């Protein structure tokens, strides 16, 4: 693995970067491109996915093997993760990068930061651990091992400052969402959809474990809605590296760019995660759901300190979108909540109005540019 790397012979040009999930891969790709605009001599090596590879990162560990979720799932893969950790440290020691950039993925990244302390390599953490939700002790590691902390969540700067940690809020990347690559007419034509008929976007999750737990319920939701309102159209945004079960013929699948389902849907059923906030930015009225293993839920319930799971509600500090978590994620609950959002109703109008409160807090355009500038100021 290490012998085949194309690291620069001049360590001053090397940066090691780590993303462990699909969202981190996306953010990492944009950040790398911004840094290369000004510093084309840089060589990026690390963990990531296809997007980071396309941006110029030499991937030594792919996110398809790293995207674990839940306590029980992580425990099953501990030997592999220990191996990845050791190989990563060996690689970093060999190439001597001028900086390590960690993106989200705190379970792995904070342990790595702690072990890298002896190497005296400065570390930037971009997209911080959500210590305000659970595991507040992680702030100690941020304080002790991280040279630079860059936040994308509006309320985090004050929260960390109250705990003696200075961070920079660079804005949330969703304020820089690009225009869709195809028009609504082209998208509907691609999927043989009717333009004047409600379209329900369904994003069941970005990991296979999430699909496996969510889909049995979502499948019944689709069938029930189809029986009640035969004219409703359905489209599923399929994340890379996940497999969906066989779907009814009337359900469309968008694999190339799952985000387009949120651009052009009339309402969304979305698994809790970053996509729920993206839906708010795109003014897509949404119902949020999530289901995990019983042991993961039991442990998480006792460790978390927040009222809500979706970022939309957390930033607003009140419920803007309905959430159905674990045992509350039932067919009837999801059907009842989504129906009013598919037409011009008071519920739909209220949701869209409330979204403005969220987007006003997310910062100005140029998030990755600001993050790259701050990283460069500390590195060169």
Buried (B, 14 or more C-beta within 10 A) or exposed (E): EEEEBEBBEEEEBBBBBBBBBBBBBBBBBBBBBBBBEEBEEBBBBBBBBBBBBEBBBBBBBBBEBBBBBBBBBBEEEEEEBEEBBEBBBEBBBBBBBBBBBBBBBBBBBBBBBEBBEEEEBBBBBBBBBBBBBBBBEBBEBBBEBBBBBBBBBBBBBEBBEEEEBEBEBBBBBBBBBEEBEBEBEEBBEEBEBEEEEBBBBBBBBBBBBBBBBBBEBBBBBBEBBBEEBEEBBBBBBBBBBBEBEEBEEEBBBBEEEBBBBBBBBBBBBBBBBBBBBBBBBBBBBBBBBBBBBEEBBEBBEEEBEEEBBBBBBBBBEEBBBBBBBBEEBBBEBBBEBBBBBBEEEEEBEEBEEBBEBBBEEBBEEBBBBBBBBBBBEEBE
